């Protein structure tokens, strides 16, 4: 549930252009059940016409999120976490609180990863988008990404202590992989 | 949580494009594909919780290699056929069906009120101690009231 205070912060961030809300074309019978905010540059990357297939995949995942599709989530406490064959939609990374999550695409793209934090139940702040170039090796420094994400949010007066602290409070309509 | 008219977040009606762009085609396909894969994964997790079935059990029932199940769930199987979906669903004690939804008809079947996941100051009615406060005081506050 988004408090009046948080709603105000997001509205202000949207007005100043620091964050934009993910909007999509919905049918008459579809209503938003979740919300995503992201930085302008992430949204612009989504509109890159040279990457139509990638953008369709990301947009489809984000639309499903917003329209309340049931998602599969794996928490950092899950047993057999390394057995990743079931491919969660949302994976809690080994940090936090506040939980830092990776949003995965279906079908999975190992070279493309999205990261974010929850400001309230069903309200996601998409903070980073990481695309690995062909031939690049090495791990993404997720700990640094998380620290950067939290740091960047300070500019819109969102601090770590006001983010959701428990992964199980982040979303409704979730199947947990345990 | 209260039930109020969904006035501030009315959905936009998508018009069917006269000629679909390549981007639209890719998006429609990606959404369906993603949803199918997600539903298969959820069905697998349910079967695992309910019956204790593993990928190996399901693969055995389908007469395929265990890696095939892993490839289906991960989406590595590029062209997942309808036959495969039907068989895979049945192997997990599910029946696969397809629904083509007319949005206009579907919206008529929905209740006129929507539950919005936003806080509301007064769930049903304004408390008596605030009855003297004019309605205009609540405008643009982010709060809804009845």
Boltz contact constraints between the chains, C-beta under 6 A:
constraints:
  - contact:
      token1: [A, 1]
      token2: [B, 119]
      max_distance: 6.0
  - contact:
      token1: [A, 4]
      token2: [B, 142]
      max_distance: 6.0
  - contact:
      token1: [A, 7]
      token2: [B, 142]
      max_distance: 6.0
  - contact:
      token1: [A, 25]
      token2: [B, 14]
      max_distance: 6.0
  - contact:
      token1: [A, 26]
      token2: [B, 11]
      max_distance: 6.0
  - contact:
      token1: [A, 27]
      token2: [B, 14]
      max_distance: 6.0
  - contact:
      token1: [A, 27]
      token2: [B, 103]
      max_distance: 6.0
  - contact:
      token1: [A, 28]
      token2: [B, 13]
      max_distance: 6.0
  - contact:
      token1: [A, 28]
      token2: [B, 103]
      max_distance: 6.0
  - contact:
      token1: [A, 28]
      token2: [B, 104]
      max_distance: 6.0
  - contact:
      token1: [A, 28]
      token2: [B, 107]
      max_distance: 6.0
  - contact:
      token1: [A, 29]
      token2: [B, 103]
      max_distance: 6.0
  - contact:
      token1: [A, 29]
      token2: [B, 106]
      max_distance: 6.0
  - contact:
      token1: [A, 29]
      token2: [B, 107]
      max_distance: 6.0
  - contact:
      token1: [A, 30]
      token2: [B, 11]
      max_distance: 6.0
  - contact:
      token1: [A, 31]
      token2: [B, 11]
      max_distance: 6.0
  - contact:
      token1: [A, 31]
      token2: [B, 114]
      max_distance: 6.0
  - contact:
      token1: [A, 52]
      token2: [B, 23]
      max_distance: 6.0
  - contact:
      token1: [A, 52]
      token2: [B, 26]
      max_distance: 6.0
  - contact:
      token1: [A, 53]
      token2: [B, 26]
      max_distance: 6.0
  - contact:
      token1: [A, 56]
      token2: [B, 26]
      max_distance: 6.0
  - contact:
      token1: [A, 56]
      token2: [B, 27]
      max_distance: 6.0
  - contact:
      token1: [A, 56]
      token2: [B, 30]
      max_distance: 6.0
  - contact:
      token1: [A, 57]
      token2: [B, 30]
      max_distance: 6.0
  - contact:
      token1: [A, 59]
      token2: [B, 27]
      max_distance: 6.0
  - contact:
      token1: [A, 60]
      token2: [B, 27]
      max_distance: 6.0
  - contact:
      token1: [A, 60]
      token2: [B, 30]
      max_distance: 6.0
  - contact:
      token1: [A, 60]
      token2: [B, 31]
      max_distance: 6.0
  - contact:
      token1: [A, 60]
      token2: [B, 34]
      max_distance: 6.0
  - contact:
      token1: [A, 72]
      token2: [B, 41]
      max_distance: 6.0
  - contact:
      token1: [A, 85]
      token2: [B, 70]
      max_distance: 6.0
  - contact:
      token1: [A, 85]
      token2: [B, 73]
      max_distance: 6.0
  - contact:
      token1: [A, 86]
      token2: [B, 41]
      max_distance: 6.0
  - contact:
      token1: [A, 86]
      token2: [B, 73]
      max_distance: 6.0
  - contact:
      token1: [A, 87]
      token2: [B, 73]
      max_distance: 6.0
  - contact:
      token1: [A, 87]
      token2: [B, 74]
      max_distance: 6.0
  - contact:
      token1: [A, 106]
      token2: [B, 34]
      max_distance: 6.0
  - contact:
      token1: [A, 106]
      token2: [B, 37]
      max_distance: 6.0
  - contact:
      token1: [A, 106]
      token2: [B, 38]
      max_distance: 6.0
  - contact:
      token1: [A, 106]
      token2: [B, 75]
      max_distance: 6.0
  - contact:
      token1: [A, 107]
      token2: [B, 75]
      max_distance: 6.0
  - contact:
      token1: [A, 108]
      token2: [B, 74]
      max_distance: 6.0
  - contact:
      token1: [A, 108]
      token2: [B, 75]
      max_distance: 6.0
  - contact:
      token1: [A, 122]
      token2: [B, 117]
      max_distance: 6.0
  - contact:
      token1: [A, 175]
      token2: [B, 42]
      max_distance: 6.0
  - contact:
      token1: [A, 175]
      token2: [B, 45]
      max_distance: 6.0
  - contact:
      token1: [A, 177]
      token2: [B, 45]
      max_distance: 6.0
